[in-house]
Amino acid sequence: MKQFGRRMLEHWQLDPAITYLNHGTVGATPKRVLAVQQALREEMEQQPARFLLRELSALSGRSDLTMPRLRLAAEAVARFVGAAGQDLVFVDNATTGVNAVLRSLDLQPGDEILITSLAYGAVVNAAAFTAQARGARLMTLQLPFPVSDSSEYVTALAQALTPRTRLAILDHITSETALILPLAEMAASCRAAGVLVLADGAHAPGAMNLHIPLLGVDWYTGNLHKWALAPKGCGILWAAPERQKDLHPPVISWGLGQGFTQEFDWVGTRDPTPYLSAPAALALMEEWGVDAMHQYNHALAWEAAQILTQRWNTEPAAPEQMVGCMITVPLPRTLGQSRDEAARLQYALLYDYGLEAPILSMGERLWVRVSAQVYNDLEDIERFARAIASYP
C-alpha cells in the first residue's frame, strides 16, 4: 500500500507554503494527470477538426477509431461508479447536471420541488429559478444539524412528501456540513410516494465506493475534479434508462433528437480534455489503492474531529458512519458567529498562518470543514489547532 501523508505532496503542484485542508472545494489535480491532459491538448491542436469533429463523438464523419473518444472515456468512468457507459455523459460540473435535469422536467403550476436545508447554494438557486419559471413551488425540508442518527433524515423526508411533490433533490454528501446521507433509503421513500429523485453527488465520486444504479435514484450527477483527481471542469450525469428520452443538456446543439449520449457529447466547441483525462486520474487512484485512499482519508478526517473537538471542548456534529473524507467541526464560540467573522477568520488563516480551510457560519456559531486527502497528515491538523489558539 502507498505510504500516504506529506510525502505525497510531490505528486501535486500545491504551494508548499500553504497547508491545504480544502481539497473538497474544487479539488487538486496530480501532476501526472495534468501531463496527460496537456498531451491531449497538444494532440488536439495538431489536427483540431479531426480530433473534435470526427474522433470526439459519433455525430460527425468517419473516424478510424473503434469508439468515439468521449464514449471510451465514459466507459472507464462508468465502470468506476458501477454503471453502464451508455447511461452516463460528461458535464462541466454537478451544478450543470442539476440544471440539465431541472430544465428537462415537465413541471406544471402547483407542482413542488423538494430540497433540504443542507442543499448546496447553487443547486438551491437552480431549483428556485426553475420553480418560478414553471409556476411550481420550491419546498425546503429542514434537516437537523448536528445529527445523531441518519435515520432521522429518512423519517423527516418521508413525512415531508406531499401529493404535489414531483421531484426531490437529495445530496449524497452535503457540501458545508460534509455529511454522507442515507441516499438509498431516502430515495426508497420517494419511490414509494411516486416522487422522482435527482441525486447531487458533487463530492461522492472518488470519496466513496459507488454503484449508482443500486441507489434507486432517477438521475445522479457528480464531480470528478474533486475526489476523483480529474482536471477542473469534469463532472458526470447518470440517468436511468427510462429517464433518458426527455433529458437534454442546458446547451442545445447538433445532437438534438439523436439520443441521450449524442446530445450531451456535442454541445459545441469546447475543451474536452478534462473528460478525456478522467480515465488517467482513475487509473492513478487504482495504482495508489482506491480502498486504501478511502480508509486513510476517512481515518484522518475522523481523528481530526476528535483532536479538534477535544481541544475546543466541543463535540463532533455527526456519528462516524456519516463521515467520509471531510468533516465539519464546531469552532470555539469566542471566535464569533456571523458570516463577516467567518470571512475574517478564513482570510487570517490563509494570509497570516498559511492555512487554507473553509470557515462557515451556521446555527449561531462558526465551523471549519476539514478535507483529508492523502497528502495531509495529523501535523496539518495540529498546525490548524495552533493557529486557532493564537488567533486574536
Sequence and secondary structure as in RCSB ss.txt:
>XXXX:A:sequence
MKQFGRRMLEHWQLDPAITYLNHGTVGATPKRVLAVQQALREEMEQQPARFLLRELSALSGRSDLTMPRLRLAAE
AVARFVGAAGQDLVFVDNATTGVNAVLRSLDLQPGDEILITSLAYGAVVNAAAFTAQARGARLMTLQLPFPVSDS
SEYVTALAQALTPRTRLAILDHITSETALILPLAEMAASCRAAGVLVLADGAHAPGAMNLHIPLLGVDWYTGNLH
KWALAPKGCGILWAAPERQKDLHPPVISWGLGQGFTQEFDWVGTRDPTPYLSAPAALALMEEWGVDAMHQYNHAL
AWEAAQILTQRWNTEPAAPEQMVGCMITVPLPRTLGQSRDEAARLQYALLYDYGLEAPILSMGERLWVRVSAQVY
NDLEDIERFARAIASYP
>XXXX:A:secstr
    SGGGGGGS   TTSEE  HHHH    HHHHHHHHHHHHHHHHSHHIIIIIISSSSSS  SSSS HHHHHHH
HHHHHTT  GGGEEEESSHHHHHHHHHHHS   TT EEEEETTS HHHHHHHHHHHHHHT EEEEE   SS S T
HHHHHHHHHH  TTEEEEEEESB SSS  B  HHHHHHHHHHTT EEEEEETT BTTB   GGGG  SEEEEESS
STT   SS EEEEE GGGSTT   SS  TTTTS HHHHHH SSS   HHHHHHHHHHHHHHHH HHHHHHHHHHH
HHHHHHHHHHHHT   SS GGG SSEEEEE  GGG  SHHHHHHHHHHHHHHH EE  EEEETTEEEEEEE  TT
  HHHHHHHHHHHHH  
